[in-house]
Amino acid sequence: MERLACRGLRGEYNQFVIRTSKPFVEVSWEVKAIRDDHWVQEYGFQTEQEKEDEIKGKYLNPELYGQPKERGIHYRPEPERPHESKKP
């Protein structure tokens, strides 16, 4: 059995140290926090928010998901320009 020792988050760089009794041990960790900023104090906090109907199925960055730019929330098609008539 491996022994694990950890010193907590500290200092301006929020660092922590993990030591084990065996070399080259793979370690995973998760840091959790509770928001307590002015926004949360005033309006509360929701982990997930329901999308409005007009943006459901759309992406902030569709290209990151292999989707065309037309699937972007902020996509606006360019208006069609009227064809210029050619004078003889």
BADRENPA-133118 format. One line per field, with one value per residue: residue in three letters; x, y, z of N, C-alpha, C, CB in turn. Coordinates in nm, 2 decimals. Glycine has a CB too. Layout:
type	c(Ala  ...)
nu	c(X  ...)
nv	c(Y  ...)
nw	c(Z  ...)
cau	c(X  ...)
cav	c(Y  ...)
caw	c(Z  ...)
cu	c(X  ...)
cv	c(Y  ...)
cw	c(Z  ...)
cbu	c(X  ...)
cbv	c(Y  ...)
cbw	c(Z  ...)
***
This chain:
type	c(Met  Glu  Arg  Leu  Ala  Cys  Arg  Gly  Leu  Arg  Gly  Glu  Tyr  Asn  Gln  Phe  Val  Ile  Arg  Thr  Ser  Lys  Pro  Phe  Val  Glu  Val  Ser  Trp  Glu  Val  Lys  Ala  Ile  Arg  Asp  Asp  His  Trp  Val  Gln  Glu  Tyr  Gly  Phe  Gln  Thr  Glu  Gln  Glu  Lys  Glu  Asp  Glu  Ile  Lys  Gly  Lys  Tyr  Leu  Asn  Pro  Glu  Leu  Tyr  Gly  Gln  Pro  Lys  Glu  Arg  Gly  Ile  His  Tyr  Arg  Pro  Glu  Pro  Glu  Arg  Pro  His  Glu  Ser  Lys  Lys  Pro)
nu	c(0.08  0.04  0.17  0.03  0.09  -0.01  0.02  -0.17  -0.34  -0.17  -0.03  0.06  0.05  -0.12  -0.04  0.02  0.16  0.23  0.32  0.44  0.49  0.61  0.80  0.71  0.43  0.10  -0.12  -0.43  -0.64  -0.89  -1.01  -1.23  -1.46  -1.65  -1.84  -1.84  -1.87  -1.94  -2.14  -2.27  -2.36  -2.55  -2.73  -2.75  -2.66  -2.65  -2.59  -2.63  -2.80  -3.11  -3.13  -3.25  -3.52  -3.46  -3.19  -3.14  -2.98  -2.77  -2.43  -2.17  -1.91  -1.91  -1.72  -1.54  -1.66  -1.69  -1.90  -2.08  -2.03  -2.28  -2.43  -2.37  -2.43  -2.41  -2.41  -2.49  -2.64  -2.50  -2.65  -2.83  -2.71  -2.85  -2.86  -2.65  -2.77  -2.67  -2.57  -2.62)
nv	c(-0.12  0.22  0.52  0.84  1.18  1.52  1.86  2.15  2.40  2.71  3.03  3.29  3.18  2.96  2.69  2.34  2.05  1.71  1.40  1.07  0.73  0.58  0.60  0.79  0.78  0.80  1.07  1.21  1.50  1.72  2.04  2.22  2.50  2.75  3.00  3.34  3.60  3.95  3.95  3.70  3.73  3.93  3.84  3.57  3.22  3.00  2.68  2.57  2.71  2.74  2.76  3.03  3.00  3.08  3.04  2.78  2.48  2.60  2.73  2.88  2.88  2.74  2.62  2.48  2.25  2.12  2.23  2.43  2.78  2.90  2.79  2.93  3.12  3.40  3.44  3.62  3.64  3.79  4.07  4.06  4.21  4.44  4.38  4.55  4.74  4.71  4.96  5.03)
nw	c(0.00  -0.08  0.07  0.12  0.14  0.19  0.17  0.23  0.02  -0.02  0.02  -0.23  -0.48  -0.47  -0.42  -0.38  -0.22  -0.29  -0.17  -0.20  -0.10  -0.29  -0.60  -0.89  -0.90  -1.02  -0.97  -0.90  -0.86  -0.72  -0.69  -0.51  -0.47  -0.31  -0.45  -0.35  -0.43  -0.51  -0.71  -0.68  -0.42  -0.46  -0.67  -0.66  -0.75  -1.02  -1.13  -1.38  -1.66  -1.82  -2.17  -2.38  -2.61  -2.87  -2.90  -2.85  -2.93  -3.06  -3.07  -2.87  -2.98  -3.25  -3.43  -3.27  -3.22  -3.46  -3.61  -3.85  -3.91  -3.91  -3.71  -3.49  -3.19  -3.21  -3.48  -3.77  -4.08  -4.37  -4.52  -4.82  -5.12  -5.34  -5.69  -5.91  -6.18  -6.52  -6.73  -7.07)
cau	c(0.00  0.12  0.13  0.01  0.09  -0.04  0.01  -0.28  -0.32  -0.12  0.06  0.00  0.04  -0.22  0.03  0.02  0.26  0.19  0.44  0.40  0.60  0.67  0.82  0.63  0.29  0.01  -0.21  -0.53  -0.70  -1.00  -1.02  -1.36  -1.47  -1.79  -1.83  -1.89  -1.83  -2.05  -2.25  -2.35  -2.43  -2.66  -2.82  -2.75  -2.58  -2.71  -2.48  -2.67  -2.91  -3.18  -3.11  -3.37  -3.57  -3.40  -3.05  -3.12  -2.92  -2.66  -2.30  -2.08  -1.80  -1.94  -1.61  -1.47  -1.74  -1.71  -2.02  -2.06  -2.05  -2.42  -2.48  -2.32  -2.53  -2.39  -2.41  -2.59  -2.61  -2.48  -2.77  -2.81  -2.70  -2.92  -2.77  -2.64  -2.81  -2.56  -2.61  -2.56)
cav	c(0.00  0.35  0.63  0.97  1.30  1.64  1.99  2.23  2.52  2.82  3.13  3.37  3.09  2.85  2.57  2.23  1.94  1.57  1.31  0.93  0.64  0.51  0.70  0.79  0.75  0.90  1.13  1.30  1.58  1.81  2.15  2.28  2.62  2.81  3.14  3.43  3.74  4.05  3.91  3.59  3.79  4.01  3.78  3.42  3.15  2.88  2.60  2.56  2.79  2.70  2.85  3.08  2.92  3.12  3.00  2.64  2.41  2.68  2.72  3.00  2.86  2.61  2.56  2.39  2.12  2.07  2.28  2.54  2.91  2.94  2.73  3.01  3.21  3.53  3.45  3.70  3.64  3.92  4.11  4.05  4.34  4.45  4.37  4.68  4.72  4.75  5.06  5.01)
caw	c(0.00  -0.09  0.16  0.06  0.23  0.12  0.24  0.17  -0.06  0.06  -0.05  -0.34  -0.60  -0.44  -0.45  -0.28  -0.24  -0.27  -0.16  -0.19  -0.05  -0.41  -0.70  -1.02  -0.87  -1.08  -0.87  -0.95  -0.75  -0.76  -0.60  -0.51  -0.40  -0.31  -0.49  -0.25  -0.48  -0.51  -0.81  -0.62  -0.31  -0.51  -0.77  -0.65  -0.84  -1.08  -1.19  -1.52  -1.69  -1.94  -2.29  -2.44  -2.72  -3.00  -2.91  -2.82  -3.05  -3.11  -2.99  -2.87  -3.07  -3.33  -3.50  -3.18  -3.22  -3.59  -3.66  -3.93  -3.84  -3.91  -3.59  -3.38  -3.13  -3.26  -3.63  -3.84  -4.22  -4.44  -4.60  -4.97  -5.18  -5.46  -5.80  -5.99  -6.32  -6.61  -6.83  -7.20)
cu	c(0.09  0.07  0.13  0.01  0.07  -0.04  -0.08  -0.24  -0.27  -0.05  -0.01  -0.02  -0.05  -0.15  0.00  0.12  0.20  0.31  0.38  0.52  0.66  0.69  0.73  0.49  0.20  -0.10  -0.31  -0.59  -0.81  -1.00  -1.16  -1.37  -1.62  -1.77  -1.90  -1.86  -1.96  -2.17  -2.34  -2.42  -2.56  -2.77  -2.83  -2.67  -2.65  -2.60  -2.51  -2.79  -2.98  -3.16  -3.25  -3.40  -3.49  -3.25  -3.03  -3.07  -2.81  -2.54  -2.24  -1.97  -1.82  -1.82  -1.53  -1.54  -1.77  -1.84  -2.00  -2.09  -2.19  -2.49  -2.44  -2.43  -2.52  -2.39  -2.52  -2.55  -2.59  -2.61  -2.74  -2.81  -2.78  -2.82  -2.77  -2.68  -2.70  -2.63  -2.55  -2.47)
cv	c(0.12  0.44  0.76  1.08  1.42  1.76  2.08  2.34  2.64  2.92  3.20  3.29  2.98  2.72  2.46  2.12  1.81  1.49  1.17  0.85  0.57  0.62  0.68  0.74  0.85  0.94  1.22  1.38  1.67  1.92  2.21  2.41  2.67  2.96  3.23  3.58  3.82  4.01  3.80  3.64  3.86  3.93  3.63  3.36  3.03  2.81  2.60  2.65  2.74  2.81  2.90  3.00  2.95  3.08  2.85  2.57  2.49  2.68  2.86  3.00  2.73  2.54  2.46  2.26  2.07  2.12  2.40  2.67  2.95  2.88  2.81  3.10  3.35  3.55  3.53  3.69  3.78  3.95  4.10  4.19  4.33  4.45  4.50  4.65  4.78  4.85  5.03  5.12)
cw	c(0.00  0.02  0.09  0.16  0.14  0.21  0.16  0.08  0.03  -0.03  -0.17  -0.46  -0.58  -0.48  -0.34  -0.32  -0.21  -0.27  -0.14  -0.14  -0.17  -0.51  -0.82  -1.01  -0.94  -0.98  -0.95  -0.84  -0.81  -0.65  -0.62  -0.43  -0.41  -0.34  -0.38  -0.30  -0.47  -0.60  -0.74  -0.50  -0.35  -0.58  -0.74  -0.76  -0.89  -1.15  -1.34  -1.54  -1.82  -2.05  -2.33  -2.57  -2.85  -3.01  -2.87  -2.95  -3.11  -3.02  -2.98  -2.97  -3.15  -3.39  -3.41  -3.17  -3.36  -3.66  -3.75  -3.86  -3.82  -3.78  -3.46  -3.32  -3.18  -3.41  -3.68  -3.99  -4.28  -4.52  -4.75  -5.03  -5.31  -5.58  -5.87  -6.13  -6.41  -6.71  -6.96  -7.25)
cbu	c(-0.10  0.11  0.23  -0.12  0.23  -0.18  0.15  -0.37  -0.45  -0.03  0.18  0.08  0.18  -0.34  0.18  -0.13  0.39  0.09  0.53  0.34  0.54  0.58  0.97  0.70  0.25  -0.06  -0.13  -0.65  -0.59  -1.13  -0.91  -1.47  -1.38  -1.86  -1.90  -1.85  -1.77  -2.01  -2.19  -2.25  -2.34  -2.61  -2.78  -2.90  -2.44  -2.83  -2.47  -2.69  -2.87  -3.33  -3.04  -3.35  -3.71  -3.41  -2.96  -3.26  -3.02  -2.71  -2.20  -2.03  -1.66  -2.04  -1.51  -1.47  -1.87  -1.70  -2.12  -2.16  -1.97  -2.49  -2.44  -2.20  -2.51  -2.26  -2.41  -2.59  -2.72  -2.35  -2.82  -2.92  -2.55  -3.01  -2.81  -2.50  -2.94  -2.49  -2.59  -2.67)
cbv	c(0.00  0.41  0.64  0.97  1.31  1.62  2.06  2.27  2.56  2.77  3.07  3.49  3.04  2.88  2.59  2.17  1.97  1.52  1.35  0.88  0.54  0.40  0.69  0.70  0.74  0.83  1.20  1.22  1.66  1.74  2.26  2.18  2.73  2.79  3.17  3.40  3.73  4.18  3.85  3.48  3.88  4.13  3.80  3.37  3.11  2.92  2.46  2.41  2.94  2.69  2.78  3.24  2.93  3.27  3.08  2.57  2.38  2.83  2.62  3.02  2.85  2.65  2.67  2.45  2.15  1.92  2.31  2.53  3.02  2.88  2.59  3.09  3.21  3.59  3.30  3.85  3.56  3.92  4.25  3.96  4.37  4.57  4.26  4.74  4.79  4.63  5.20  4.98)
cbw	c(0.12  -0.23  0.28  -0.03  0.31  0.05  0.25  0.27  -0.14  0.17  -0.10  -0.37  -0.64  -0.52  -0.47  -0.26  -0.15  -0.38  -0.04  -0.32  0.05  -0.46  -0.75  -1.12  -0.72  -1.21  -0.76  -1.03  -0.68  -0.77  -0.62  -0.46  -0.46  -0.18  -0.62  -0.11  -0.62  -0.54  -0.94  -0.58  -0.23  -0.60  -0.91  -0.65  -0.78  -1.18  -1.14  -1.57  -1.70  -1.91  -2.40  -2.47  -2.75  -3.02  -2.81  -2.78  -3.15  -3.14  -3.06  -2.72  -3.00  -3.43  -3.55  -3.04  -3.15  -3.60  -3.55  -4.06  -3.91  -4.03  -3.57  -3.42  -2.97  -3.20  -3.69  -3.79  -4.29  -4.53  -4.56  -5.04  -5.21  -5.47  -5.90  -5.98  -6.35  -6.68  -6.78  -7.30)
***
